[in-house]
Amino acid sequence: MSKNKLSSSQIKELLTQLNTRFQANEYRHKGIDWKKVQPKLEAQPQKLWSLHAMEQSGGEPDVIAYDKKTDSYLFVDCSAESPTGRRSVCYDREGLESRKEHAPKNSAMDMAKEMGIDLLNEEQYRLLQSLEPVDRKTSSWLLTPLAIRKEGGAIFGDHRYGQVFIYHNGAQSYYAARGFRAALKV
C-alpha cells in the first residue's frame, strides 16, 4: 500500500470503528448524525488516512463539534490519556534541535504534520474537557500562541483536582507522560 493511502478493507474497518465509537458516545456530539458524517469522510481519502494515523497511535478519534459556516465536523483524540503512540516528544523541531543531549526521537509538531493533523488549541482542548475529563494522569502539548513560542515556551494541558489546567514549559522538554492531542476538520 502506498504511503498516505488506505486499502478498501482498511477504509471499511476504519469507518466501522469510527461509527461504533460515534454511536457509543452520543454525548460528545448531540444533534450530529453519522449518516451526514460518513459521506464527508468517504469523499476525502486523505482525511481518512489521517484519522487512521490518529487511531493507530492511540488517539481514539471522535466527532465533538460541527461548524455550520464551513460545513465541517471536528474530530479530536478522545482517548482517556494522551495518545500512547505520541508521547515522549518535545514541542517542535526548534525545541528538538536545541537539546544538547538525550533528545527525543521526534516533536509533536513534526508528527502532527506527518499525520496531516493539527495540535488541539486551548479552546478545542477545553471543549473536549467539558465533554469528559481526559489527561488525568498524562498531559498533552497544545498549539502554542506565537508570542509564547518566541520566548522559548510551549503550552500543555491536563485535568487534575477536578479542574483543567493549562501550563507552560520549555519547548525542548519532553516527558514519558506527555504527548499531544490532535484535531482534524472533515
C-alpha positions in Angstrom: 0.0 0.0 0.0 1.4 3.4 -0.9 2.1 5.9 1.8 -0.9 8.1 2.9 -3.4 5.8 1.2 -5.6 3.2 2.7 -6.8 0.0 1.1 -10.6 -0.5 0.7 -10.5 -3.1 3.5 -8.7 -0.6 5.8 -11.3 2.1 4.9 -14.1 -0.2 5.7 -12.6 -1.3 9.0 -11.9 2.3 10.0 -15.4 3.6 9.1 -16.9 0.7 11.2 -14.6 1.6 14.1 -15.4 5.3 13.9 -19.2 4.6 13.6 -19.1 2.2 16.6 -17.3 4.9 18.7 -19.6 7.6 17.4 -22.8 5.6 18.4 -21.3 4.6 21.8 -20.5 8.2 22.8 -23.5 10.3 21.7 -22.9 12.8 24.5 -19.9 14.1 22.6 -21.9 15.1 19.5 -25.6 15.7 20.3 -27.6 16.5 17.3 -25.0 15.2 14.8 -26.0 12.4 12.5 -23.4 9.8 11.4 -25.2 9.5 8.1 -24.0 13.0 7.3 -20.5 12.5 8.6 -19.7 9.3 6.8 -20.2 10.6 3.2 -17.9 13.5 4.0 -15.2 11.0 5.2 -15.6 8.8 2.1 -15.2 11.8 -0.2 -11.8 12.7 1.5 -9.4 9.7 1.4 -6.6 11.9 2.8 -8.6 12.7 5.9 -9.4 9.0 6.3 -5.7 8.3 6.2 -5.1 11.0 8.9 -7.9 9.5 11.1 -6.3 6.1 10.6 -3.0 7.5 11.8 -4.7 9.1 14.8 -6.3 5.7 15.6 -3.1 3.7 15.1 -1.2 6.0 17.6 -3.9 5.5 20.3 -6.0 8.7 19.8 -9.4 7.1 19.6 -10.8 10.0 17.4 -14.4 11.0 17.5 -16.6 13.9 16.4 -17.1 16.6 19.1 -18.4 19.6 17.0 -20.0 20.7 13.8 -19.2 24.1 12.2 -22.2 25.3 10.2 -20.2 28.1 8.4 -17.7 25.7 6.9 -20.0 22.6 6.9 -17.3 20.6 8.7 -17.1 18.2 11.5 -14.3 18.3 14.1 -12.7 15.0 15.0 -10.4 15.1 18.1 -8.5 12.5 20.1 -10.8 11.3 22.8 -8.6 8.7 24.5 -8.7 8.9 28.3 -5.0 9.7 28.4 -2.6 11.4 25.9 -2.2 9.0 22.9 0.4 6.4 23.8 2.0 6.5 20.3 2.6 10.2 20.5 4.4 10.6 23.9 7.9 11.5 24.9 8.2 14.2 22.3 9.2 17.8 22.7 7.0 20.6 21.2 8.6 21.4 17.8 11.7 21.0 15.6 13.4 24.0 17.1 12.9 22.7 20.6 14.2 19.3 19.5 17.3 20.7 17.8 18.1 22.9 20.9 18.6 19.8 23.1 22.3 19.2 23.8 21.8 15.6 24.9 19.1 13.0 25.4 17.0 14.3 22.6 13.7 12.6 21.9 13.1 10.9 18.6 10.5 13.4 17.3 8.5 16.5 18.1 4.7 17.0 18.4 4.6 19.5 15.6 6.6 17.3 13.2 4.5 14.2 14.0 1.3 16.1 13.5 2.4 17.4 10.1 3.4 13.9 9.0 -0.1 12.7 10.1 -1.9 15.5 8.4 -3.4 16.7 11.6 -3.2 19.8 13.9 -2.4 20.0 17.6 -5.5 20.9 19.6 -5.6 24.6 20.5 -6.6 25.7 24.0 -10.2 26.3 23.0 -10.6 22.9 21.5 -8.9 21.3 24.5 -11.3 23.0 26.9 -14.3 21.9 24.7 -13.1 18.3 24.9 -12.6 18.6 28.7 -16.1 20.0 29.0 -17.5 16.7 27.5 -15.4 14.4 29.6 -12.3 14.7 31.7 -9.1 13.5 29.9 -5.4 13.6 30.8 -5.9 12.8 34.4 -2.5 11.0 34.6 -0.9 12.4 31.5 -0.6 15.8 29.8 -0.9 17.0 26.2 1.0 19.6 24.2 -1.3 22.2 22.8 -0.9 24.6 19.8 1.1 27.4 21.4 0.5 31.1 20.7 3.4 32.6 18.7 4.2 35.1 21.4 4.9 32.3 23.9 6.8 30.2 21.4 9.0 33.2 20.5 10.1 33.3 24.2 11.1 29.6 24.1 8.0 28.2 25.7 5.1 26.0 24.8 1.8 25.2 26.5 0.2 21.9 27.5 -2.9 20.9 29.4 -4.2 18.3 31.8 -7.0 17.6 34.2 -6.2 17.5 37.9 -8.3 18.0 41.1 -11.5 18.3 39.1 -10.0 21.3 37.0 -8.5 21.8 33.6 -5.0 23.3 33.8 -3.0 25.0 31.0 0.7 25.3 31.9 3.9 26.2 30.1 7.2 24.5 29.7 10.3 24.9 27.6 9.5 23.7 24.1 12.6 21.4 24.3 11.2 19.5 27.3 9.7 16.1 27.0 8.2 13.5 29.4 7.1 9.9 29.2 3.6 11.0 30.3 3.3 14.0 27.8 2.1 13.6 24.3 -0.2 15.6 22.1 -3.9 15.5 21.1 -4.9 16.3 17.6 -7.8 17.9 15.7 -9.0 17.2 12.2 -11.7 19.0 10.3 -13.7 16.9 7.8 
